[in-house]
Amino acid sequence: QVQLVESGGGLVQAGDSLRLSCAASGRSFPYTMGWFRQAPGKEREFVAAIRWTVGRTAYADSVKGRFTISRDNAKNTVYLQMNSLKPEETAVYYCAADTTAWGIRADMRAYDYWGQGTQVTVSS
């Protein structure tokens, strides 16, 4: 079991930055932590992921160069730094944990545990 709690969402203007946090706890070890987002009326999509131990990362093409995923092992927390935000990135952002050792995967079906989500609203 892994419990995930996101925080850091809010209302910002286009071009602003925001940092999301995801605190993990529980008995299972999340090999990979991912961030996904879901806009109204759209499917949930992959944003970024990080391998917890080695720190290897992966990003969706749409966020490369603007978003950065990182982790703090001591705090069991994963972060998503989002810069130059766009209105179309308004969505609920979810943190997810993959407790298998298959490597970084963008498919949401690979993730076993999910947080409750945090709303990010980017105004134009």
Salt bridges, closest charged atoms under 4 A:
GLU45 OE2 - ARG37 NE 2.61
ASP61 OD1 - LYS64 NZ 3.14
GLU89 OE2 - ARG37 NH1 3.24
GLU89 OE2 - ARG66 NH2 2.43
ASP98 OD2 - ARG105 NH2 2.93
ASP107 OD2 - ARG109 NH2 2.72
